[in-house]
Amino acid sequence: MVVGIAVTTSIYTLTPPLSSFRLPTRFFSPTAKFPLRLRASSSTTFLDTNQTPDSFVAEKEITRSSNPLACPVCYNSLTWITHPALSIDTIPESSLQCSTCQKTYIGNQTHLNLTTISGAKNYGESMPASTELFRLPLVSFLYERGWRQTFSVWGGFPGPEKEFELMKGFLKPVLGGNIIDASCGSGLFSRLFAKSGLFSLVVALDYSENMLRQCYEFVQQEDNFPKENFILVRADIARLPFVSSSVDAVHAGAAIHCWPSPSAAVAEISRVLRPGGVFVATTYILDGPFRAVPFLNTFRQSIRQLSGIYTVLSERELEALCKACGLVRFKCIRNGLFVMISATKPK
Ligand SMILES: C[S@@+](CC[C@H](N)C(=O)[O-])C[C@H]1O[C@@H](n2cnc3c(N)ncnc32)[C@H](O)[C@@H]1O
């Protein structure tokens, strides 16, 4: 079976010859799991066959305040009360305070809780089902032990290693800066980001405390994991605990379809990205009768509102979402139901 991958920008142009398109060589291997047929716009030259993973280097030195963390209530910077270090090892003893509202955030054994209701003893909230599902201990446990692998079987996801190679092409302009792995789950990409040494700070962020716990355990099981400048943060994607314009890159793997409000999430991502910062994400895509027929589209949205299940968007909707949230230079790579998108905060 030949699976077609289409690489597009917002405007389709004449399809150039395959030789003019650059992708990691391994994608052309006859033994690759997904033999690829490519369709590309001539302006898409963001991936380079001549670059092996190890040859990726920062295009320019990015100097950035070492602590982009902000209070999720008022978005002002958090200052350290103890242990001024962003490391998974020191988070359990860390506490930070908002410079404006004076609220204090204390690290637990595995992560820093930067949700708005962090520390509230007599108040709790439930999120929609697509968020709550991943808070279950069993789902978090199974996630990297079979659950995620099914995305490749029926969803066209190329698999973490290949997804990582593809996204590095999009992230090239921001290598050397900080990256938020938003909705990191058990941190399979956060760990790859940290081990690659390509970023000055990696924040693994998720709403699920059990996913973060899994990530913490995977990190502890690894020898020589670079724990400095790697932290786990619990936060809602729609209320990101980072100072505005303080982040170089946001990655969100297999997550947009799980977010309660993709527009609230992408607006937040846009807020925290600095000018020139890059958003790269993967999700499921659905182009079909639901999109073309207005009645069916409304019906689909009503069902989702009632059930709280996944939102699956079309390529056009994903582009419109990024644009509506102030992101430009939309690009995407597709393979079956899989799509990787990228968009940039304008300079
Ligand atoms: C399918 S998993 C993706 C995990 C990982 N990024 C990957 O590529 O496999 C979706 C993740 O989105 C997270 N998520 C869902 N709703 C969220 C929210 N409101 N805020 C932050 N994360 C959320 C879930 O906890 C879950 O870990």
Ligand as a Chemical Component Dictionary entry (heavy atoms), coordinates in Angstrom:
data_LIG
# 
_chem_comp.id                   LIG 
_chem_comp.type                 NON-POLYMER 
_chem_comp.pdbx_formal_charge   0 
_chem_comp.three_letter_code    LIG 
# 
loop_
_chem_comp_atom.comp_id 
_chem_comp_atom.atom_id 
_chem_comp_atom.alt_atom_id 
_chem_comp_atom.type_symbol 
_chem_comp_atom.charge 
_chem_comp_atom.model_Cartn_x 
_chem_comp_atom.model_Cartn_y 
_chem_comp_atom.model_Cartn_z 
_chem_comp_atom.pdbx_ordinal 
LIG C1  C1  C 0  -3.028 11.971 22.893 1  
LIG S1  S1  S 1  -2.086 12.668 24.211 2  
LIG C2  C2  C 0  -0.628 13.290 23.382 3  
LIG C3  C3  C 0  0.646  13.008 24.144 4  
LIG C4  C4  C 0  1.939  13.306 23.404 5  
LIG N1  N1  N 0  2.112  14.720 23.155 6  
LIG C5  C5  C 0  2.074  12.549 22.116 7  
LIG O1  O1  O 0  2.494  13.117 21.108 8  
LIG O2  O2  O -1 1.809  11.357 22.114 9  
LIG C6  C6  C 0  -2.994 14.154 24.505 10 
LIG C7  C7  C 0  -2.558 14.875 25.737 11 
LIG O3  O3  O 0  -3.268 16.117 25.823 12 
LIG C8  C8  C 0  -3.430 16.406 27.190 13 
LIG N2  N2  N 0  -4.486 17.410 27.376 14 
LIG C9  C9  C 0  -5.817 17.256 27.146 15 
LIG N3  N3  N 0  -6.463 18.380 27.514 16 
LIG C10 C10 C 0  -5.529 19.247 27.979 17 
LIG C11 C11 C 0  -5.599 20.563 28.521 18 
LIG N4  N4  N 0  -6.763 21.197 28.659 19 
LIG N5  N5  N 0  -4.466 21.167 28.892 20 
LIG C12 C12 C 0  -3.273 20.532 28.760 21 
LIG N6  N6  N 0  -3.149 19.281 28.263 22 
LIG C13 C13 C 0  -4.280 18.631 27.885 23 
LIG C14 C14 C 0  -3.776 15.062 27.800 24 
LIG O4  O4  O 0  -3.578 15.036 29.189 25 
LIG C15 C15 C 0  -2.845 14.126 27.035 26 
LIG O5  O5  O 0  -1.671 13.879 27.738 27 
# 
loop_
_chem_comp_bond.comp_id 
_chem_comp_bond.atom_id_1 
_chem_comp_bond.atom_id_2 
_chem_comp_bond.value_order 
_chem_comp_bond.pdbx_ordinal 
LIG C1  S1  SING 1  
LIG S1  C2  SING 2  
LIG S1  C6  SING 3  
LIG C2  C3  SING 4  
LIG C3  C4  SING 5  
LIG C4  N1  SING 6  
LIG C4  C5  SING 7  
LIG C5  O1  DOUB 8  
LIG C5  O2  SING 9  
LIG C6  C7  SING 10 
LIG C7  O3  SING 11 
LIG C7  C15 SING 12 
LIG O3  C8  SING 13 
LIG C8  N2  SING 14 
LIG C8  C14 SING 15 
LIG N2  C9  SING 16 
LIG N2  C13 SING 17 
LIG C9  N3  DOUB 18 
LIG N3  C10 SING 19 
LIG C10 C11 SING 20 
LIG C10 C13 DOUB 21 
LIG C11 N4  SING 22 
LIG C11 N5  DOUB 23 
LIG N5  C12 SING 24 
LIG C12 N6  DOUB 25 
LIG N6  C13 SING 26 
LIG C14 O4  SING 27 
LIG C14 C15 SING 28 
LIG C15 O5  SING 29 
# 
